[in-house]
Amino acid sequence: MEEEKFPDDFRTYKERNWLQFTQRPFFHVYVMLAVSLLLSTIFVIVAVSKVFPCGPNAREWEYSKGKCYYFSLQKTSWMDAKVQCEEKHSRLAIVESMGEQNFLQTRTRHERYWIGLSDRDVEGHWTWLDGRDSDSGFTYWARGEPNNDDRGEDCAHLWGDGKWNDVYCTYPCYYICEKPVLGTSPEHQGRN
């Protein structure tokens, strides 16, 4: 009897070892597949963010030096432009350097475009939408501007030649929205 029991025990031992042996490699294969899938996903995300820094569904946005810009196709008031930019999860453009000014100027096609600069709160004190004082940074006013012209010219736009001009806020202009590149925080754009 004991001889009969021995082969069964041996077969059970052999099957148990075989199961352990076959399960381990598959576990490692599954882990390797999961890691490969994760790395492939990260690669695709990085590749898409390089090809479409403003987002794959944002063909109307243009990229330049860490920001994405939208140039409107319709004219509106400064306040409506501000609201429309906010609806696009962005804001009216804040021009911080001559390089940025040149980029915007070359894309405005000699038309007038609102930017995020006004003296609506305090006459003569021009501030950007993020709260920064325009006097402490880059400016590109046209000669003799801002001049207010006794009509309440409280909002700034780019003139056809790119220089800044103050005009009444209900004047119909195109507008420029800006937002940070995908994957960067709004702080990358300055204060909000």
SULQUI-V539579 format. One record per backbone hydrogen bond with DSSP energy under -0.5 kcal/mol. NH is the residue of the N-H (numbers start at 1). CO is the residue of the C=O. Records with the same first field share a line. If there is no record, write none. Layout:
NH = CO  CO
This chain:
5 = 1
6 = 2
7 = 3
8 = 4
9 = 5
10 = 6
11 = 7
12 = 8
13 = 9
14 = 10
15 = 11
16 = 12
17 = 13
18 = 14
19 = 15
20 = 16
21 = 17
22 = 18
23 = 19
24 = 20
25 = 21
26 = 22
27 = 23
28 = 24
29 = 25
30 = 26
31 = 27
32 = 28
33 = 29
34 = 30
35 = 31
36 = 32
37 = 33
38 = 34
39 = 35
40 = 36
41 = 37
42 = 38
43 = 39
44 = 40
45 = 41
46 = 42
47 = 43
48 = 44
49 = 45
50 = 46
51 = 47
52 = 48
55 = 52
58 = 55
61 = 58
62 = 69
64 = 67
67 = 64
68 = 179
69 = 62
70 = 177
71 = 60
72 = 70  175
76 = 173
78 = 169
81 = 77
82 = 78
83 = 79
84 = 80
85 = 81
86 = 82
87 = 83
88 = 84  85
89 = 86
90 = 85
91 = 178
93 = 176
95 = 93
96 = 94
101 = 97
102 = 98
103 = 99
104 = 100
105 = 101
106 = 102
107 = 103  104
108 = 104  105
111 = 108
113 = 158
114 = 174
115 = 156
116 = 93
117 = 115
118 = 127
119 = 154
125 = 122
126 = 124
127 = 118
128 = 132
129 = 116
131 = 128
134 = 126
136 = 133
137 = 134
142 = 164
145 = 142
149 = 147
151 = 148
153 = 148
154 = 152
155 = 167
156 = 117
157 = 165
158 = 113
159 = 157  163
162 = 159
164 = 140
165 = 157
167 = 155
169 = 152
171 = 168
173 = 76  171
174 = 112
176 = 114
177 = 70
178 = 91
179 = 68
181 = 66
182 = 53
184 = 181
188 = 185
189 = 186
190 = 187
